[in-house]
Amino acid sequence: MSKKHDVVIVGGGFTGLTAAYVLSKQGRSVRVIEADSTVGGLAGTFEFSDGVNLEKFYHHWFNNDVYVPELVKELGMEGDVITLPTRTGMYFNGRMWKLSTPMDLLRFTALSFIDRIRLGLLVFQVRRIKDWRTIEHLSIREWLESLCGKTVYRVVWEPLITSKFSIYAEAVNAVWMWKKLVLRGSTRNDKGGEELAYFQGGFGRLAESMVLAIESTGGEVALGEKVTGIRSDGARIVALNTNHGEVTGSQFLFTPAFPIIANIFDGAVEKSWLERLRRVRYLGNMCLVLRLKQSLSDTYWLNVNDPGFPFVGVIEHTNFDLPENYKGTHIAFLSRYLPVEDPVWSYSDEQYVDFALEHLKRMFPEMDRSWVIEHRVWRAEFAQPVTERNYSQYVPGRETPFENALISTMAQIYPEDRGTNYAIREGRAISKILMNQLDVGLR
């Protein structure tokens, strides 16, 4: 007979790990089931051939985030946090523009002086909105064009939104953009520059520290274990079916993307509920990680606003964290969001590297293929939930058809966008609900 756990958690990302961490500290018997070979979800890490460790997808947090630094401090690792000003920019019309400070904005002559003023005033207009529900029925285009005009939208915002949301660019509601602008506008230092924070060694290292903390209190974290279905008695889930056998529990928490949860529940619940899960659309992400002999530029975050480029941004990580932490090499992430039906999604790794480097050389003509020491291509099928108009009216809640099963995923943190900070927040919140349910069950 397998051990019956108080809580079985599906998914070893930061929501699942945080919930497990909190519950195990309270003396609850917890088992985390993760299909991947590493924990951390989209914040998971990998090793280059010489052992240099790095995230699969670029990560940082903002200096006004609360939940990540709280967790880091609780784990006694606050000395591993670095907070630095960052250099941001835009590639537009064949050249790079710095956009880190208000003065950089004034020098952005790709816009007329009046349009530069309109762009600069946008952050103040955004802050006036206190209730995001008042703009949820609008698309990003409809909302931004009314605030800063069609030219500013065409030059600054449309290329980014199109690169970010691909075929759904006109469907995403204005709340997504509003939240981004509010967040970025509040991360400025006293000189108007942006400050970001990073956990040395990567967020995957933080996730692994959580695993150690969970296991030190008797919890279990199983890797390479995939949930294939459920066994229920009608009202409650009794056990999960996995590729390693059954896992039984009193309470169950599901943290993967909605389509994955729907596949797990398929055949055990009404189709109408599964259709609600599958109503939420997602975009995939292909992230090329380059390890280079030389730096591409002095910019950390370079938005790519020229149409025709196959990535939304070039994030040169070692313009934020020091190259010395990567044996003197330079790290760049090239990020592309796309539907998995896009032909590019099925490119082999080498095909995609050739494809991306061809375009990267257009941006940096001096770059040579010999600069590339190593590379990796990572894919995440459900990287970005698509928050369409009136998203709050159709996104599923935490409840499931079973009284002892809950859902907590990145698609539910709306109006915030996905992020490690909010994953930790949701993990703490859902752990309280699970604790209360366990307490009620003991009476």
N, C-alpha and C positions, 0 to 999 in steps of 0.2 A: 504494500500500500504506500502511495506517495504521501508525503507530508502535506497536511492541509494548512495553508498560510492564512493569516488574517487578511492580507491584501496582496493580490497579484496585479502587477503593473506591466502593461504591454508598452514597450518603447523605452529605450535608454537614452533619450534626449534629456535636456535640462528640466523639462516639466516632470517627466517620470522620475528622474534621479532626485530632484528636490523633494517630491512627495515621498519617495522611499526614504530619503535621509531624515525628514521630519518624523515620519511614522516610526522608523526603527529607533530613533532617539527616545520615543515615547514608549518603547518596549513592545511594539507590535511586530509580529512575524511577517516579513515582507519578502517577496520575490519579484525581481525585475527581469523581464524577458525581452531580449534584444536580438533581432534577426541579423544585424551586422556583426562584424568581428571586433568592432570598437564601440565605445560609448560616446555620447556627445551629440548624436544626430547630425544636423547640418553644421554643428561646431566641432565635429570630430577631426582628428589629426591623422597624419601619416608621417613616414620617415623617408627621406631621400636615402640613396644608397650608402652614404657615409654616416647615417644616423641623425642627421639634422632633422629636427621635428618641426612640423608646421601644420596649420589648418588646411583642410581640403578646400574650404571656401573662406574668403577673407572675413575677418572679424575684428571689431573693436567695440567699445561702448562709450557712451557720451558722459561728459563730466557731471551731468545732472541726473544720471541714472542712480537709482537707490538700491535695487534688489541685488545686483551683482556685487557691489562693494560690501553690502551687509553680509552676504554669504562668504565672500573671501575673508572678511574679518573673523567671522564665526569659525572658519576653518584654520585660523591663525596664519594666513598667507598674505596679509595686506602689504608686506614688504616686497611682494612680487608684482605690484601694480605700478605702472608708469603712466603719468599724465603729461602730455606734451601738446603744444600748439601744432597744428597741421597746415600743410600747404595744399590748397585745392585749386583747381583750374578747369578750363574748358578748352577742348579742341574744336575749333569752328573755322570754316572757310580756309582750311589749309594751314592754320597756325594755332599755337597755344596761347591762351589768355589766362593770366593769374586772376583768381576770384576769391582770395582769402580775406580781404579787408574791404571796408567801404571805399578806400582810395583806389583799390584795384577795380572796383565797379565803375568808378568815375572815368577810368582809363579804358573802359571796354567800348571802344569806338565802333564795334560791329553794330551797335545800336546808336540811334541819334541821342543827343543830350536829353531831350524830353523823355525818350523811352528809358534811358538809364535812370532818370529820376523816378519814373513809374515803377521800374524794377526794384529800386531801393526802397520805395515806400510800401512795397507789397507786404513786407514783414509786419508793418504797423496795421495794415488793413486786415491781415490774417488774425492778428491778436484780438481784434474787436469781436470776432465770432466766438461766443461762449457756448453755444449749443450746436454741436455738429449735426444734429438732426435737421437743422434748417437748410443744409446744403446737400443732404444725402441724395436728393432726387436729381441733382445736377451731375453731369459728367465733368471731368477735370477741365476739358476745353471750355465748356459753357461757363464754368465758374471763373477760371483764370482770365479768359478773354474779357470778361466784364470788369475785372479788376485792373489789369495792366495793358489791355489792348491786344490786337491781333498780331502785331509785329513782334512784340516781346514774347508772346506765346509761340509764334512760329520759330523764332531764333533760339530761344532759351529752353522752353519747356517741351514743345512738341517732339523734338528728336529724342529727348530723354524718356518721355512717356511711351513713345512708339517702341524704343529699344527695350524698355522695361516690360511692357505689356503686350507687345506684338499684335496679334489679331484682336486682342481685347482692348486696345488703347482707347477706343471711343466708348467703351462700356463701363470702365472703372469710374466709380463715383468720386466726387470732389473731396470727400472726407479723407481719403488716403493721402492726397496731396496736402490738404490742410494740416493734418497731423505731422507730416514730414517738415513742413515749413515752421510750424510752431516749435517743434523739437529742435531743429537746427538753429533757429533764431535765438533759443535760450541757452545755447552752449558756447556763447562768445565770451571771451575774456574782456578785461577793461580797455583793451586796445582795439576791440572789434574783431579779433581773430578767433577762430574756432579751436577748442581744446578737446581732445579725445583721450580715452584711456585704453590700455592694453594689458593683458595678463601675460607676463613673461613665460615663455615656454608654450603658450597657446591655450585656448579655452579647453582643448582636449585634456590638457594636464589638470585643469580645474575639475573636469568631469571625472577623471581617474582618481583624484583626491576624494571626491564624493563617494565613489565606489568603495574606497578603503574605509571611509567613515561609516558607510552602510554595513559593510562586512564586519567592522569592529564591534557592532552592536547586535550581531547575529543575523543580519539581513543577507539576502542572496542576490547576486547579479549574474544572470546566465547569458552568455554571448553565443551567437550562431544558432539561436533557437527561434524558429519561425512558427507563429501561431497560424494554424490552418482552419480552425473552426471552433465551435463551442458545443458543450453538452449542457442542457438545461432540464429543469423539472417543470417547466412552464412559466412560472413567475420569476424564477431565479436561475442564474448561471451556477452550475455545479462544478464544471471544470473546463479548461481550455485544452484543445487538441493541438499538439505541436509535433514537429518532426522528431522530437525526443520523447514523445509520450504525453500522457495527461498531466496537467498541473491543476490541482484543486485549491479552492480558496473560499473565504467567506464574502469578501468584497473584491471587485474587479475594476481596474481603471485602464482605459484605452487612450493612448496619447498620439498614435500615428495620424497621418492625413485621413480625411474622411473616406476617400475611395478604398483605402486599405482596410479601414474599420468595416465598411460596407461588405467587402469580400469576406471578412471573418464572420460576420453575422448572416451572410447570405444563406437562405434555406432554413433559418431558425426564427425569422421574424417576418412581419408583413412587408410586402414589396413597397408599399407607400412610404414607409420609414426609410428604407434603403434609398429610395428615389430622392428623399430630402437630403440625405448625405451626399449623393452623387450630383445634386443640383449645384453644389459649390465647385466651380472650375479652378483648375490649377495650371500654372506654367512650370515647365522644367527649367533647369539651369545647367549650362555647360561651363565649367570653370577651368581654364588652362592656367596652371601654375608654372611659371618659368623661373628657373634658377640661372642667373646670368653672371658673366664675368665683369660686366660694366653696367652702370646705371643708365636708364633711359632718359631721365630728366631729374629735376629737383622737386617735382610735384608728387605728393602722396596720392591724392584722389583726383584723377583727370577724367571728367565727364566727356564723352565723345558725342558731339553734337553735329557732326557731319554725316548726312545720310549715306548709306552704302557701306558703313563699317559694321563688322559683324559682332561688335561688343558694345555694351552700354558704358563701360568704363575701363580704364587702365589704372589699377591700384598698385602702386609701387610700395610694397610693404616696408622695405628697408629705408624709405624716406620718413618712416614713422619709428619703427623699432630699428635698432642699429645693425648695420651689416656685420659687425663683430660678433653678434649673436648667431650668425649663420656662416661662420668661418670665413668672413670677409666677402662673401658673395652677395648678390643683389636678387631680391625676390619681387616678382611682379605677378599679379593676378589679372587675367583677362576674363571678364564675366559676360555671359550671354544668356538672356532669358528667351525661351521659345516654347511653342507647343511641341509635344513629343511627336506629333505627326509631321513636323517640319523635316524635310530630307536631311538637313544638317545634323539632326539628332542621331541619325543612324551612321554618320561618318565613323570610320575607325579613328583611333586616337591619332595615328600618324597623318591621316587625311585632314583631321581637324587642325593639327599643329601647323601643317603646311598652309592651310587655308587662312588661319589666324595670323601667322607670321608674315604672310604676303601683305596683309592689310596693315599690320603693325609697322612694317618697313615704310609704308606710305607716310605714316605719321612721324617716324624717326628714320630718315633716309640713311643716317650713318650707321644704323644697327646692322650687324652681320650675323648670319646663322651661327658663325663660330662663337658668338657670345653665349650661346645656350649651352650650359653645362649639363643640365637635366631638366626634364619637364614631366608633368603629370596632367592628365585630363580627368576631371571628376564630373559625374552626372548625378543630378538629383531630380527625379521625375516629378515630385510634388514640392517644388522649392518655393513657389509664390502663390498663395491663394488670390483669386481674382475677386475683389470686392466690387460687385456691380452696383448699379443704382438701387437704393433701398435695400441694401445688403442685410441690415438688421432685421428686416421683416421675413427673411427666408433662411438665414444661417441657423442650423440646428443648435439647440442648447446642450447642457451637460447630461440631461436625462436620456436613458435608453428604454426599450421595452421591458427591461429586467430591473427589478427593484434593487438589486445589489451590484449594478454596473453603471459606471459613469464615464463620460468622455471629457477630455481636456486637451485641446490641440491648438496649434498656432493660428488656425483659421477662426478661432473664437475670441481672440484678444482684441478684436475690433472695438473701438475705433483705432486702437494702436495697430501698427504693422508688426509683422513677426520680428522677433529679437530675443536674444538670450536673457536680457533683463526682464522681459515680460514672461518668458517661459518660467523663470524662477519664481516670479510673483504668482503665476497661476498654479505652480506646483505647491506652494505654501497654502494657497487658498483651498485647493481641492483636498489637500491633506487634512484640513480642519473638518471638511464635510465628511470625509471617510472616517475620521476619528469619532465624530458624533454618531455616525451610523453604526460603527462597531460598539460604541457605548450603549446605544439603544438595544442592539442585539444581545448584549450581555445581561440586560435586565430581565 
